[in-house]
């Protein structure tokens, strides 16, 4: 396995892309897209397990990680356009499987809806299926309630890297589940200038992205236009490690009943973070990618 990073030209500057490549010539390409306040380092366990002949391309989305300096406007269509630029530059314009975690699920469904020739199949990791709008319509309040410390940290300052690590170790999703992948993820998120240090995530772009993930919005329309096979992996615990996950099983059952080429399964013992940053979750995601690649080969 070989890991490297590369910059790809997009509107307004350069998009940083992490690239994991298995042994031998590249025969299969995986696009892996992270969540709303995350970075490509969310995929480190999946990337490190890349199979021979496979390349994983994982961008830092606009306003995140080493792409934090890219300007807005943001939104799912812009992220999809950026991802298409990655595929055109590094993979002949197409991926065999597009994997999206959390908001990344909405990005890859938008990519598949707007550019169907660019995506073979979809793996949606606890994200990508439109949410129901809150009854009071207060999306900012809902964002704060759902994302919690993930959004809170964007306005905080930290004395050093150890201080930032300590903040994350107390996050309910990581209590008792801290590992080297989480430590790497957190270190990468911290802006390089300091002290004081801050998260590298551009908060203004987060507020542009979040409202687009609901029924009736642009990602809902893109999702309904998708014809590619899609598998959804549900985390039974949420962003704060609570028992209620982001998606209710009956909601996913309705989609599975009413939509061709959509199936879902639950990943036991994980929350919204550890489904990619925990060993168990990463194994399930890696196996699901392999299954989708095998289905592509069978076709």
Secondary structure in CASP SS format (residue, H / E / C, confidence):
PFRMAT SS
TARGET T0000
AUTHOR 0000-0000-0000
METHOD secondary structure of the structure
MODEL  1
X C 1.00
X E 1.00
X E 1.00
X E 1.00
X E 1.00
X E 1.00
X E 1.00
X E 1.00
X E 1.00
X E 1.00
X C 1.00
X C 1.00
X E 1.00
X E 1.00
X E 1.00
X E 1.00
X E 1.00
X E 1.00
X E 1.00
X E 1.00
X E 1.00
X C 1.00
X C 1.00
X C 1.00
X C 1.00
X C 1.00
X C 1.00
X E 1.00
X E 1.00
X E 1.00
X E 1.00
X E 1.00
X E 1.00
X C 1.00
X C 1.00
X C 1.00
X C 1.00
X C 1.00
X C 1.00
X H 1.00
X H 1.00
X H 1.00
X H 1.00
X H 1.00
X H 1.00
X H 1.00
X H 1.00
X H 1.00
X C 1.00
X C 1.00
X C 1.00
X C 1.00
X C 1.00
X E 1.00
X E 1.00
X E 1.00
X E 1.00
X E 1.00
X E 1.00
X C 1.00
X C 1.00
X C 1.00
X C 1.00
X C 1.00
X H 1.00
X H 1.00
X H 1.00
X C 1.00
X C 1.00
X C 1.00
X C 1.00
X C 1.00
X C 1.00
X C 1.00
X C 1.00
X H 1.00
X H 1.00
X H 1.00
X H 1.00
X H 1.00
X H 1.00
X H 1.00
X H 1.00
X H 1.00
X H 1.00
X H 1.00
X H 1.00
X H 1.00
X H 1.00
X H 1.00
X C 1.00
X C 1.00
X C 1.00
X C 1.00
X E 1.00
X E 1.00
X E 1.00
X E 1.00
X E 1.00
X E 1.00
X E 1.00
X C 1.00
X H 1.00
X H 1.00
X H 1.00
X H 1.00
X H 1.00
X H 1.00
X H 1.00
X H 1.00
X H 1.00
X H 1.00
X H 1.00
X H 1.00
X C 1.00
X H 1.00
X H 1.00
X H 1.00
X E 1.00
X E 1.00
X E 1.00
X E 1.00
X E 1.00
X E 1.00
X E 1.00
X C 1.00
X C 1.00
X C 1.00
X C 1.00
X C 1.00
X E 1.00
X C 1.00
X C 1.00
X C 1.00
X C 1.00
X C 1.00
X C 1.00
X C 1.00
X H 1.00
X H 1.00
X H 1.00
X H 1.00
X H 1.00
X H 1.00
X H 1.00
X H 1.00
X H 1.00
X C 1.00
X H 1.00
X H 1.00
X H 1.00
X H 1.00
X H 1.00
X H 1.00
X H 1.00
X C 1.00
X C 1.00
X E 1.00
X C 1.00
X C 1.00
X H 1.00
X H 1.00
X H 1.00
X H 1.00
X H 1.00
X H 1.00
X H 1.00
X H 1.00
X H 1.00
X C 1.00
X C 1.00
X C 1.00
X C 1.00
X C 1.00
X C 1.00
X C 1.00
X C 1.00
X C 1.00
X C 1.00
X H 1.00
X H 1.00
X H 1.00
X H 1.00
X H 1.00
X H 1.00
X H 1.00
X H 1.00
X H 1.00
X H 1.00
X E 1.00
X C 1.00
X C 1.00
X C 1.00
X C 1.00
X C 1.00
X C 1.00
X E 1.00
X C 1.00
X E 1.00
X C 1.00
X C 1.00
X C 1.00
X H 1.00
X H 1.00
X H 1.00
X H 1.00
X H 1.00
X H 1.00
X H 1.00
X H 1.00
X H 1.00
X H 1.00
X H 1.00
X E 1.00
X C 1.00
X C 1.00
X C 1.00
X H 1.00
X H 1.00
X H 1.00
X H 1.00
X H 1.00
X H 1.00
X H 1.00
X H 1.00
X C 1.00
X C 1.00
X C 1.00
X E 1.00
X E 1.00
X E 1.00
X E 1.00
X E 1.00
X E 1.00
X E 1.00
X C 1.00
X C 1.00
X C 1.00
X C 1.00
X C 1.00
X C 1.00
X C 1.00
X C 1.00
X C 1.00
X C 1.00
X C 1.00
X C 1.00
X C 1.00
X H 1.00
X H 1.00
X H 1.00
X H 1.00
X H 1.00
X H 1.00
X H 1.00
X H 1.00
X H 1.00
X H 1.00
X C 1.00
X C 1.00
X C 1.00
X E 1.00
X E 1.00
X E 1.00
X E 1.00
X E 1.00
X E 1.00
X C 1.00
X C 1.00
X C 1.00
X C 1.00
X C 1.00
X C 1.00
X H 1.00
X H 1.00
X H 1.00
X H 1.00
X C 1.00
X H 1.00
X H 1.00
X H 1.00
X H 1.00
X H 1.00
X H 1.00
X H 1.00
X H 1.00
X H 1.00
X H 1.00
X H 1.00
X H 1.00
X H 1.00
X H 1.00
X H 1.00
X H 1.00
X H 1.00
X H 1.00
X H 1.00
X H 1.00
X C 1.00
END
